[in-house]
Amino acid sequence: MQPIQTDIVVLGGGPGGYAAAFYAADKGRKVLLVEQEERLGGVCLNWGCIPSKTYLHAAKLLTEARESIHRGITFGEPKIDLNQLRTWKNSIVEKLGQGITGLARTRGVEVLHGRGYFEDSKLLRVETSTGQKFFNYDHVIVATGSRAAIPKAFDLGNPRIMTSTEALEVPDIPSELLVVGGGYIGMELGTVYATLGSRVTVVEALPAVLSGADPDLARPVLKYVQKAFKEVRVSTKVLTMATAGRQIKVVSETGGQQREELYDRVLVSVGRLPNTVNLGLENTQVTRDDKGYIEVDAQQKTSDPLIYAIGDVAGGALLAHKASREGRVAVDAIGGELSTSEDQIIPAVVFTDPEIAWCGITEMDAKQKGVTVQVVKFPWTASGRAMTFDRPDGVTKLVIEPESERVLGVGITGHGAGELIGEGVLAVEMGATARDLAECTHPHPTLSETLQECAEVFYGCATHVTVRNK
């Protein structure tokens, strides 16, 4: 079969892949987008970011309804229709998926649903439902994403042992749910199930949950889960799992002491693995590290001159917006433009209750790297806007270089932190100083004011908190 020639093939239709394909098309390139699944959007749209946020919004409504009694507003006990909840979630996913397909069509991006496989560095075979097709290209961008990891000892073939993919279908509301892993996925989904009515136990092998965030930013979340969850155990390892009738028998160990317990369902959220197997990469010059991630440089180039890699398969922070950014860098590099992923300010957001968000250098980073910084904080107990919706449990934090007064990092915990961190990204990316933030007039009453007043704390003249004059 004669191969079809195209400029750029993008292998994978997730947020990195379709962003790269659309950007390349906008620059006048002939683009083929290959996606194995029926719907574009990747894990983020179909089994990750978007589904989890729909459920978290539902959980937020339930929480607000239950807590409104002290405001003089009383609702009846909420009734949860899981079928309708899933239908609502699926409708959002479907609309967004159709939107991406429409954007591909209007840009002239050819979308081919099938599994891509490298015959060699210059030839890609795509297996579709109607047969095989072969493509030659000038360049390929690999954006095949990642999948939930599950240790072999836990993979019993029992549907009651779930990864995030199965958990986001919310098959039922288990009375007793064990979450293995206290990272952002485990804590977010634990929040959803706890709000829906499950008794949630989280076990984490490390000494703390949400270990990627500064401890002071994670503290309000821990205070919440201590009330909402049945228990959170750190420095705890799950040794074995076994089917026990309609439950899962779990043996764990904490401080040398073992315990055996029964759970209705178990959610395993212990990380993700790159989708780099069965792609034929061994037939190319692409190299991978010992964890399977494709090795790339600052322009997303692999060791094969025709192949680039972006997003989860390239390692680093496994975040959709990082993948999208890297897609643009790769397309620019293919076009000979100066672009780099190096020193990009990539924000992180944990959509727990309250949310945590940060960007740039964290306080922990600074200590580990020996970077001299000054940390200032503004408590949300001093925010009128936070008080109006009963969420004074937040904090805004700036990590500042003392001599230049440049903002090196921003951390926010509280209601809507994920929406606020964008200003932090702009400040760090643009090299703003604390003075720049302090002298930008923010609207009142808003949560955005906490960034301005936090900068004013650095100078000892914040209006709504008393600080030592600098």
C-alpha positions as CSV (number, residue, x, y, z in Angstrom):
1,M,0.0,0.0,0.0
2,Q,1.4,3.4,-1.0
3,P,2.0,5.6,2.0
4,I,0.1,8.9,2.2
5,Q,2.3,12.0,2.6
6,T,1.6,14.7,5.2
7,D,3.5,17.5,6.9
8,I,2.9,16.7,10.5
9,V,1.4,13.7,12.2
10,V,0.2,14.2,15.8
11,L,-0.1,10.9,17.6
12,G,-2.7,11.3,20.4
13,G,-5.7,13.6,20.6
14,G,-5.5,14.8,24.2
15,P,-5.0,18.4,25.3
16,G,-1.4,18.4,24.2
17,G,-2.1,16.6,20.9
18,Y,-5.0,18.5,19.7
19,A,-3.5,21.8,20.8
20,A,-0.4,21.0,18.8
21,A,-2.4,19.9,15.8
22,F,-4.6,23.1,15.8
23,Y,-1.6,25.3,16.3
24,A,0.3,23.7,13.4
25,A,-2.8,24.0,11.2
26,D,-3.1,27.7,12.1
27,K,0.4,28.1,10.8
28,G,-0.6,26.6,7.5
29,R,0.8,23.1,7.9
30,K,-1.0,19.9,6.6
31,V,-1.8,18.0,9.8
32,L,-3.0,14.5,10.5
33,L,-4.3,13.8,14.1
34,V,-4.4,10.2,15.1
35,E,-6.5,9.2,18.1
36,Q,-7.1,5.6,19.3
37,E,-10.3,6.4,21.1
38,E,-13.7,7.4,19.6
39,R,-13.7,10.8,21.1
40,L,-11.0,13.4,21.1
41,G,-9.9,15.0,24.4
42,G,-7.7,12.3,25.9
43,V,-7.8,11.4,29.6
44,C,-8.3,15.0,30.7
45,L,-11.6,15.4,28.9
46,N,-13.0,11.9,29.1
47,W,-11.7,10.2,32.3
48,G,-9.9,12.9,34.3
49,C,-10.0,16.7,34.7
50,I,-13.4,17.4,33.3
51,P,-15.4,14.5,34.9
52,S,-13.7,15.0,38.2
53,K,-14.6,18.7,38.3
54,T,-18.2,18.1,37.5
55,Y,-18.5,15.7,40.4
56,L,-16.5,18.2,42.6
57,H,-19.0,20.9,41.7
58,A,-21.9,18.6,42.7
59,A,-20.1,17.9,46.0
60,K,-19.7,21.6,46.6
61,L,-23.5,22.1,46.2
62,L,-24.2,19.3,48.7
63,T,-21.8,20.8,51.2
64,E,-23.2,24.3,50.8
65,A,-26.7,23.0,51.2
66,R,-25.9,21.2,54.4
67,E,-24.0,24.1,55.9
68,S,-26.6,26.8,55.1
69,I,-28.7,26.2,58.1
70,H,-26.6,28.7,60.2
71,R,-27.3,31.3,57.6
72,G,-31.0,30.9,58.1
73,I,-31.5,28.8,55.0
74,T,-32.8,25.3,55.5
75,F,-33.0,22.7,52.7
76,G,-34.4,19.2,52.9
77,E,-32.0,16.3,53.0
78,P,-30.4,16.1,49.5
79,K,-31.4,13.2,47.3
80,I,-28.8,11.8,45.0
81,D,-29.7,10.2,41.7
82,L,-26.5,8.6,40.5
83,N,-27.9,7.9,37.0
84,Q,-28.8,11.5,36.5
85,L,-25.5,12.6,37.9
86,R,-23.6,10.4,35.5
87,T,-25.9,11.6,32.6
88,W,-25.1,15.2,33.5
89,K,-21.3,14.5,33.6
90,N,-21.5,12.6,30.3
91,S,-23.4,15.4,28.6
92,I,-20.6,17.9,29.5
93,V,-17.9,15.5,28.2
94,E,-19.8,14.8,25.0
95,K,-20.4,18.6,24.3
96,L,-16.7,19.3,24.8
97,G,-15.7,16.4,22.6
98,Q,-18.0,17.5,19.8
99,G,-16.5,21.0,20.2
100,I,-13.0,19.7,19.7
101,T,-14.0,17.7,16.7
102,G,-15.7,20.8,15.2
103,L,-12.6,22.9,15.8
104,A,-10.5,20.2,14.0
105,R,-12.9,20.3,11.0
106,T,-12.9,24.1,10.6
107,R,-9.1,24.2,10.8
108,G,-8.8,21.5,8.1
109,V,-7.1,19.0,10.5
110,E,-7.6,15.4,9.3
111,V,-8.7,13.2,12.2
112,L,-8.1,9.5,11.9
113,H,-9.3,7.1,14.7
114,G,-7.0,4.2,15.1
115,R,-3.8,2.9,16.8
116,G,-0.5,4.3,15.5
117,Y,2.6,2.2,15.2
118,F,6.1,3.2,14.0
119,E,7.4,0.9,11.3
120,D,10.5,3.0,11.3
121,S,11.4,6.7,11.9
122,K,9.8,7.7,8.6
123,L,6.7,5.5,8.4
124,L,3.7,5.3,10.6
125,R,1.1,2.5,10.4
126,V,-2.4,3.3,11.6
127,E,-4.7,0.4,12.4
128,T,-8.3,1.5,12.0
129,S,-11.7,-0.3,12.1
130,T,-11.6,-0.4,8.3
131,G,-8.1,-1.6,7.9
132,Q,-4.5,-0.3,7.9
133,K,-3.2,3.0,6.5
134,F,0.4,4.1,6.1
135,F,1.8,7.6,6.4
136,N,5.0,9.4,5.5
137,Y,5.6,12.7,7.2
138,D,8.1,15.5,7.8
139,H,7.7,15.3,11.5
140,V,5.7,13.4,14.2
141,I,4.6,14.7,17.6
142,V,4.0,11.9,20.0
143,A,1.3,12.9,22.6
144,T,-0.1,9.6,23.7
145,G,-0.5,10.5,27.3
146,S,-0.5,8.3,30.4
147,R,-2.6,5.7,32.2
148,A,-3.3,5.0,35.9
149,A,-0.8,2.8,37.5
150,I,-1.9,-0.2,39.5
151,P,0.6,-2.6,41.2
152,K,0.3,-6.2,40.2
153,A,-0.5,-7.2,43.8
154,F,-3.6,-5.1,43.7
155,D,-4.7,-6.0,40.1
156,L,-7.1,-8.8,41.0
157,G,-9.5,-8.3,38.1
158,N,-12.1,-7.4,40.7
159,P,-14.2,-4.3,39.6
160,R,-14.4,-3.3,43.3
161,I,-10.7,-2.3,43.0
162,M,-10.8,0.9,40.9
163,T,-8.4,3.3,39.4
164,S,-9.5,6.9,38.8
165,T,-11.0,5.9,35.5
166,E,-13.5,3.5,37.0
167,A,-14.1,5.7,40.1
168,L,-15.2,8.6,37.9
169,E,-18.1,6.5,36.7
170,V,-19.4,6.5,40.3
171,P,-20.9,3.0,39.9
172,D,-22.3,3.3,43.4
173,I,-21.8,5.0,46.8
174,P,-19.8,2.5,48.8
175,S,-20.3,2.5,52.5
176,E,-16.6,2.0,53.2
177,L,-14.1,3.3,50.6
178,L,-10.3,2.9,50.9
179,V,-8.2,5.3,48.9
180,V,-4.6,4.1,48.4
181,G,-2.5,7.2,47.7
182,G,-2.8,10.7,49.2
183,G,-1.9,12.7,46.1
184,Y,-4.2,15.1,44.4
185,I,-6.2,12.4,42.6
186,G,-6.8,10.4,45.7
187,M,-7.7,13.5,47.7
188,E,-10.0,15.0,45.1
189,L,-11.9,11.8,44.5
190,G,-12.0,11.0,48.2
191,T,-13.7,14.4,48.6
192,V,-16.3,13.5,46.1
193,Y,-17.2,10.1,47.6
194,A,-17.1,11.4,51.2
195,T,-19.6,14.2,50.2
196,L,-21.8,11.7,48.5
197,G,-21.9,9.6,51.7
198,S,-19.0,7.2,51.8
199,R,-16.9,6.6,54.8
200,V,-13.5,7.3,53.3
201,T,-10.1,6.1,54.6
202,V,-7.0,7.4,52.9
203,V,-3.6,5.6,53.3
204,E,-0.4,7.2,52.1
205,A,3.1,5.6,52.2
206,L,4.8,9.0,52.6
207,P,4.8,11.0,55.9
208,A,2.2,13.4,54.6
209,V,-0.6,13.6,52.0
210,L,-0.4,16.2,49.2
211,S,3.4,16.1,49.6
212,G,3.9,18.3,46.5
213,A,2.4,21.3,48.2
214,D,4.0,23.4,50.9
215,P,2.8,22.1,54.3
216,D,1.2,25.5,55.3
217,L,-0.9,25.5,52.0
218,A,-2.0,21.9,52.6
219,R,-3.0,22.5,56.3
220,P,-6.5,23.9,55.6
221,V,-7.2,20.8,53.4
222,L,-6.1,18.5,56.2
223,K,-8.3,20.2,58.6
224,Y,-11.3,19.7,56.3
225,V,-10.6,16.0,55.6
226,Q,-10.2,15.3,59.3
227,K,-13.9,16.1,59.6
228,A,-15.1,14.8,56.2
229,F,-13.1,11.6,56.0
230,K,-13.2,8.6,58.3
231,E,-9.5,8.6,58.7
232,V,-6.2,9.6,57.0
233,R,-3.2,7.4,57.7
234,V,0.3,8.5,56.6
235,S,3.5,6.4,56.6
236,T,1.2,3.4,55.9
237,K,1.8,0.7,53.3
238,V,-0.8,-1.6,51.8
239,L,0.6,-5.1,51.8
240,T,-2.1,-7.2,50.2
241,M,-5.6,-7.2,48.8
242,A,-7.9,-10.1,48.4
243,T,-11.5,-10.7,47.3
244,A,-13.8,-11.5,50.3
245,G,-17.3,-12.0,49.0
246,R,-18.7,-8.7,48.1
247,Q,-15.8,-6.8,49.8
248,I,-12.1,-6.4,49.5
249,K,-9.9,-7.6,52.4
250,V,-6.9,-5.2,52.8
251,V,-3.8,-5.8,55.0
252,S,-1.9,-2.6,55.7
253,E,1.1,-1.7,57.9
254,T,1.7,1.4,60.0
255,G,4.7,1.7,62.2
256,G,5.4,-2.0,62.1
257,Q,1.8,-2.9,63.1
258,Q,-0.4,-4.7,60.7
259,R,-4.2,-4.5,60.4
260,E,-6.7,-6.4,58.4
261,E,-9.9,-4.6,57.2
262,L,-12.8,-5.0,54.8
263,Y,-13.9,-2.3,52.3
264,D,-16.7,-2.2,49.8
265,R,-14.5,-0.6,47.2
266,V,-10.8,0.4,46.9
267,L,-9.5,3.3,44.8
268,V,-5.9,2.9,43.9
269,S,-4.3,6.3,43.0
270,V,-0.5,5.7,43.3
271,G,0.6,7.5,40.1
272,R,0.5,7.1,36.4
273,L,2.5,5.4,33.6
274,P,3.4,6.8,30.2
275,N,1.7,5.3,27.2
276,T,4.9,4.4,25.3
277,V,4.6,0.7,24.8
278,N,3.2,-0.9,21.7
279,L,4.0,2.2,19.6
280,G,6.9,0.8,17.7
281,L,9.3,3.3,19.3
282,E,12.0,0.6,19.3
283,N,11.9,0.9,15.5
284,T,13.0,4.5,15.7
285,Q,15.9,6.3,17.3
286,V,13.8,7.6,20.2
287,T,15.2,6.9,23.7
288,R,13.3,6.4,26.9
289,D,14.4,6.6,30.5
290,D,14.1,3.8,33.1
291,K,10.5,4.7,33.8
292,G,9.5,4.6,30.1
293,Y,9.2,8.3,29.6
294,I,10.5,9.6,26.2
295,E,13.6,11.7,26.6
296,V,13.3,15.2,25.1
297,D,15.2,18.5,25.1
298,A,13.9,22.0,25.8
299,Q,12.3,22.1,22.4
300,Q,10.6,18.7,22.9
301,K,12.9,17.1,20.4
302,T,13.7,13.4,20.9
303,S,16.9,11.7,19.9
304,D,15.2,10.9,16.6
305,P,15.4,14.1,14.4
306,L,11.9,13.5,12.9
307,I,10.1,12.8,16.2
308,Y,9.0,15.1,19.0
309,A,7.2,14.2,22.2
310,I,5.0,16.3,24.5
311,G,2.8,16.0,27.6
312,D,2.7,13.0,29.9
313,V,4.9,10.7,27.7
314,A,7.7,13.3,28.0
315,G,7.6,13.2,31.8
316,G,7.7,16.1,34.3
317,A,4.5,17.4,35.7
318,L,1.6,15.3,34.3
319,L,-0.7,18.3,33.7
320,A,-2.9,19.1,30.7
321,H,-1.9,22.7,30.5
322,K,1.8,21.7,30.5
323,A,1.1,19.4,27.5
324,S,-0.7,22.1,25.6
325,R,2.2,24.5,26.1
326,E,4.7,21.9,25.0
327,G,2.6,21.2,21.9
328,R,3.1,24.8,20.8
329,V,6.8,24.7,21.6
330,A,7.2,21.5,19.4
331,V,5.3,23.1,16.5
332,D,7.4,26.3,16.7
333,A,10.6,24.2,16.8
334,I,9.5,22.2,13.8
335,G,9.0,25.5,12.0
336,G,12.5,26.7,13.0
337,E,11.2,29.3,15.4
338,L,12.9,30.1,18.8
339,S,10.7,28.5,21.4
340,T,11.5,26.5,24.6
341,S,9.8,24.7,27.4
342,E,12.7,25.6,29.7
343,D,11.8,27.9,32.7
344,Q,8.1,27.9,31.8
345,I,6.0,28.8,34.8
346,I,3.6,25.9,35.0
347,P,0.9,26.3,37.8
348,A,-0.4,23.3,39.8
349,V,-3.9,23.2,41.2
350,V,-5.4,20.6,43.6
351,F,-9.2,20.8,43.5
352,T,-9.8,19.7,47.1
353,D,-11.9,21.6,49.6
354,P,-10.4,24.2,49.9
355,E,-8.4,24.3,46.6
356,I,-4.6,24.6,46.6
357,A,-2.7,26.3,43.8
358,W,0.9,27.3,43.4
359,C,3.4,28.4,40.7
360,G,7.1,29.3,40.5
361,I,9.4,28.4,43.4
362,T,7.7,27.0,46.5
363,E,9.0,27.6,50.0
364,M,10.1,23.9,50.1
365,D,11.9,24.3,46.8
366,A,13.8,27.3,48.1
367,K,15.0,25.5,51.2
368,Q,16.1,22.4,49.3
369,K,18.0,24.5,46.7
370,G,19.5,26.9,49.3
371,V,17.8,29.9,47.7
372,T,17.4,32.9,50.0
373,V,13.8,34.1,50.0
374,Q,11.4,36.0,52.1
375,V,8.0,34.5,52.6
376,V,4.9,36.7,53.3
377,K,1.4,35.6,53.9
378,F,-2.1,37.1,54.0
379,P,-4.7,35.2,55.9
380,W,-8.2,35.0,54.5
381,T,-9.7,35.7,57.9
382,A,-8.9,39.3,57.0
383,S,-10.7,39.1,53.6
384,G,-14.2,40.5,53.7
385,R,-15.0,38.6,50.5
386,A,-13.9,35.3,52.0
387,M,-16.1,36.0,55.0
388,T,-19.2,36.7,52.9
389,F,-19.3,33.1,51.7
390,D,-18.0,31.5,55.0
391,R,-14.6,30.5,53.6
392,P,-12.0,32.3,55.7
393,D,-9.9,29.2,55.8
394,G,-7.6,30.3,53.0
395,V,-4.2,31.9,52.8
396,T,-2.3,33.8,50.0
397,K,1.5,33.5,50.0
398,L,4.3,35.1,48.1
399,V,7.9,33.8,47.9
400,I,10.1,36.9,47.2
401,E,13.7,37.5,46.4
402,P,14.7,39.9,49.2
403,E,17.3,42.1,47.2
404,S,15.4,42.5,44.0
405,E,12.0,42.2,45.6
406,R,11.0,40.0,42.6
407,V,8.2,37.6,43.1
408,L,9.6,34.1,42.6
409,G,6.6,32.0,43.6
410,V,2.9,32.3,44.6
411,G,0.8,29.9,46.6
412,I,-2.9,30.1,47.4
413,T,-5.2,27.9,49.4
414,G,-8.9,28.7,49.5
415,H,-12.1,28.9,47.6
416,G,-11.4,29.4,43.9
417,A,-7.6,29.2,44.3
418,G,-7.3,27.6,40.9
419,E,-8.9,30.7,39.3
420,L,-6.7,33.1,41.2
421,I,-3.3,31.5,40.5
422,G,-3.4,32.9,36.9
423,E,-2.4,36.3,38.3
424,G,0.5,34.6,40.2
425,V,1.7,33.0,37.0
426,L,1.6,36.3,35.2
427,A,3.6,38.0,38.0
428,V,6.3,35.3,38.1
429,E,6.5,34.9,34.3
430,M,6.8,38.7,33.8
431,G,9.4,39.2,36.6
432,A,7.0,41.4,38.6
433,T,8.1,42.7,42.0
434,A,6.2,42.9,45.2
435,R,5.9,46.6,44.6
436,D,4.2,45.9,41.2
437,L,1.6,43.8,42.9
438,A,1.1,46.2,45.8
439,E,0.5,49.1,43.5
440,C,-1.9,47.4,41.2
441,T,-5.4,48.4,42.5
442,H,-7.6,45.4,42.9
443,P,-11.4,45.5,43.1
444,H,-13.1,45.3,46.4
445,P,-14.5,43.1,47.8
446,T,-12.7,40.3,45.9
447,L,-10.4,37.4,46.7
448,S,-7.9,38.9,44.2
449,E,-7.3,41.7,46.8
450,T,-5.4,39.1,48.9
451,L,-2.6,39.1,46.4
452,Q,-2.3,42.9,46.6
453,E,-2.4,42.9,50.4
454,C,0.0,40.0,50.6
455,A,2.5,42.2,48.7
456,E,1.7,45.0,51.1
457,V,2.6,42.7,54.0
458,F,6.1,42.6,52.5
459,Y,6.4,46.3,53.0
460,G,4.7,46.3,56.4
461,C,1.7,48.4,55.3
462,A,-1.1,46.0,54.6
463,T,-4.5,47.6,55.4
464,H,-6.3,44.7,56.9
465,V,-3.6,43.0,58.9
466,T,-1.1,44.4,61.4
467,V,2.5,43.7,60.5
468,R,5.9,44.9,61.5
469,N,6.8,48.0,59.6
470,K,9.6,47.4,57.1
